[in-house]
Amino acid sequence: MKYRRVITYKHYFESFFERLEIMVQNKIINTIRYVEEIERIPEKYFKHLSGTKGLYEIRVQFGNDQFRIFSFFDKGKLIILANGFNKKRQKTPLSEIRRALKNKKEYENEKQKHKNTR
């Protein structure tokens, strides 16, 4: 049973994903499936980014490497994947957060524009 559905927005996630090794891609796919199928997702895998409005990160550990995929909700049970990156430092780079917030705003603007054209 799925508790939520995860989709991508434009090419942002795919551009990141396609550059990764196949084993890392598989780990990310498995983590995304876990996020879809578990009712209460542990913070180890899915965490709200403090200081942001509605921005979350899907967290993937592969060996010593950490990967983050920014995401946000639409209609409660739908998670939209934005950009991702390989986390090399303790603190998440502000440039990556800004990019994710820009992607989120773009998505919301397009959705609103589409809604207004109906």
C-alpha positions as a Markdown table, in Angstrom:
| # | Residue | x | y | z |
|---|---|---|---|---|
| 1 | Met | 0.0 | 0.0 | 0.0 |
| 2 | Lys | 1.3 | 3.5 | -0.9 |
| 3 | Tyr | 0.7 | 6.3 | 1.5 |
| 4 | Arg | 1.9 | 8.9 | -0.9 |
| 5 | Arg | 3.0 | 9.3 | -4.5 |
| 6 | Val | 6.4 | 10.7 | -5.6 |
| 7 | Ile | 6.8 | 12.4 | -9.0 |
| 8 | Thr | 9.5 | 14.6 | -10.6 |
| 9 | Tyr | 9.1 | 18.1 | -11.8 |
| 10 | Lys | 10.7 | 19.0 | -15.1 |
| 11 | His | 14.3 | 17.8 | -15.6 |
| 12 | Tyr | 15.7 | 18.9 | -12.3 |
| 13 | Phe | 15.9 | 15.6 | -10.5 |
| 14 | Glu | 16.7 | 13.6 | -13.6 |
| 15 | Ser | 19.7 | 15.8 | -14.4 |
| 16 | Phe | 21.1 | 14.9 | -11.0 |
| 17 | Phe | 20.0 | 11.3 | -11.1 |
| 18 | Glu | 21.4 | 10.4 | -14.5 |
| 19 | Arg | 25.0 | 11.4 | -13.5 |
| 20 | Leu | 25.1 | 8.9 | -10.6 |
| 21 | Glu | 26.5 | 5.4 | -10.6 |
| 22 | Ile | 23.9 | 2.7 | -11.0 |
| 23 | Met | 24.3 | 1.4 | -7.5 |
| 24 | Val | 23.6 | 4.9 | -6.1 |
| 25 | Gln | 20.6 | 5.2 | -8.4 |
| 26 | Asn | 19.2 | 1.9 | -7.1 |
| 27 | Lys | 19.7 | 3.1 | -3.5 |
| 28 | Ile | 17.8 | 6.3 | -4.3 |
| 29 | Ile | 15.0 | 4.4 | -6.0 |
| 30 | Asn | 14.6 | 2.1 | -3.0 |
| 31 | Thr | 14.6 | 5.1 | -0.7 |
| 32 | Ile | 11.9 | 6.9 | -2.7 |
| 33 | Arg | 9.8 | 3.7 | -2.7 |
| 34 | Tyr | 10.3 | 3.6 | 1.1 |
| 35 | Val | 9.0 | 7.2 | 1.4 |
| 36 | Glu | 6.0 | 6.2 | -0.7 |
| 37 | Glu | 5.1 | 3.1 | 1.3 |
| 38 | Ile | 5.8 | 3.9 | 4.9 |
| 39 | Glu | 3.1 | 5.8 | 6.8 |
| 40 | Arg | 5.4 | 7.5 | 9.3 |
| 41 | Ile | 8.7 | 8.2 | 7.5 |
| 42 | Pro | 11.7 | 8.3 | 9.9 |
| 43 | Glu | 13.7 | 11.5 | 9.8 |
| 44 | Lys | 16.7 | 9.5 | 8.7 |
| 45 | Tyr | 15.0 | 9.3 | 5.3 |
| 46 | Phe | 12.8 | 12.4 | 5.0 |
| 47 | Lys | 13.2 | 15.6 | 6.9 |
| 48 | His | 11.7 | 19.1 | 6.8 |
| 49 | Leu | 14.4 | 21.8 | 6.1 |
| 50 | Ser | 14.2 | 24.2 | 9.0 |
| 51 | Gly | 13.9 | 27.8 | 8.1 |
| 52 | Thr | 12.0 | 27.0 | 4.9 |
| 53 | Lys | 8.3 | 26.9 | 4.1 |
| 54 | Gly | 7.4 | 23.4 | 3.0 |
| 55 | Leu | 10.8 | 22.2 | 1.7 |
| 56 | Tyr | 11.9 | 18.7 | 2.6 |
| 57 | Glu | 14.9 | 16.5 | 1.8 |
| 58 | Ile | 14.9 | 12.9 | 1.0 |
| 59 | Arg | 18.1 | 11.6 | 2.6 |
| 60 | Val | 20.1 | 8.8 | 1.0 |
| 61 | Gln | 23.3 | 7.3 | 2.5 |
| 62 | Phe | 25.5 | 5.2 | 0.2 |
| 63 | Gly | 28.7 | 4.1 | 1.9 |
| 64 | Asn | 30.4 | 7.3 | 3.0 |
| 65 | Asp | 28.5 | 9.4 | 0.6 |
| 66 | Gln | 25.3 | 11.3 | 1.4 |
| 67 | Phe | 22.8 | 12.4 | -1.2 |
| 68 | Arg | 20.0 | 14.9 | -0.7 |
| 69 | Ile | 16.9 | 15.3 | -2.9 |
| 70 | Phe | 14.8 | 18.3 | -2.2 |
| 71 | Ser | 11.1 | 17.9 | -2.4 |
| 72 | Phe | 7.8 | 19.4 | -1.4 |
| 73 | Phe | 4.2 | 18.4 | -1.1 |
| 74 | Asp | 1.3 | 19.1 | -3.4 |
| 75 | Lys | -2.2 | 18.0 | -2.4 |
| 76 | Gly | -1.1 | 16.4 | 0.8 |
| 77 | Lys | 0.0 | 12.9 | -0.4 |
| 78 | Leu | 1.9 | 13.9 | -3.6 |
| 79 | Ile | 5.6 | 14.6 | -3.2 |
| 80 | Ile | 7.3 | 16.6 | -6.0 |
| 81 | Leu | 11.1 | 15.9 | -6.4 |
| 82 | Ala | 13.1 | 19.0 | -7.2 |
| 83 | Asn | 16.9 | 19.1 | -7.4 |
| 84 | Gly | 19.4 | 16.8 | -5.8 |
| 85 | Phe | 23.0 | 16.9 | -4.8 |
| 86 | Asn | 25.9 | 15.0 | -3.2 |
| 87 | Lys | 26.3 | 16.4 | 0.3 |
| 88 | Lys | 30.0 | 16.8 | 1.0 |
| 89 | Arg | 29.8 | 19.1 | 4.1 |
| 90 | Gln | 27.9 | 19.0 | 7.4 |
| 91 | Lys | 25.9 | 22.1 | 6.5 |
| 92 | Thr | 23.6 | 22.0 | 3.4 |
| 93 | Pro | 24.9 | 24.6 | 0.9 |
| 94 | Leu | 22.7 | 27.7 | 0.7 |
| 95 | Ser | 22.9 | 27.7 | -3.1 |
| 96 | Glu | 21.3 | 24.2 | -3.2 |
| 97 | Ile | 18.5 | 25.4 | -0.9 |
| 98 | Arg | 17.9 | 28.5 | -3.0 |
| 99 | Arg | 17.7 | 26.4 | -6.1 |
| 100 | Ala | 15.2 | 24.1 | -4.5 |
| 101 | Leu | 13.1 | 27.0 | -3.3 |
| 102 | Lys | 13.2 | 28.5 | -6.9 |
| 103 | Asn | 12.0 | 25.1 | -8.3 |
| 104 | Lys | 9.2 | 25.0 | -5.8 |
| 105 | Lys | 8.1 | 28.5 | -6.6 |
| 106 | Glu | 8.3 | 27.8 | -10.3 |
| 107 | Tyr | 6.1 | 24.7 | -9.8 |
| 108 | Glu | 3.6 | 26.7 | -7.7 |
| 109 | Asn | 3.4 | 29.5 | -10.3 |
| 110 | Glu | 2.9 | 27.1 | -13.2 |
| 111 | Lys | 0.2 | 25.3 | -11.3 |
| 112 | Gln | -1.6 | 28.6 | -10.5 |
| 113 | Lys | -1.3 | 29.7 | -14.1 |
| 114 | His | -2.7 | 26.4 | -15.3 |
| 115 | Lys | -5.6 | 26.7 | -12.8 |
| 116 | Asn | -6.4 | 30.2 | -13.9 |
| 117 | Thr | -6.6 | 29.2 | -17.6 |
| 118 | Arg | -9.3 | 26.6 | -17.0 |
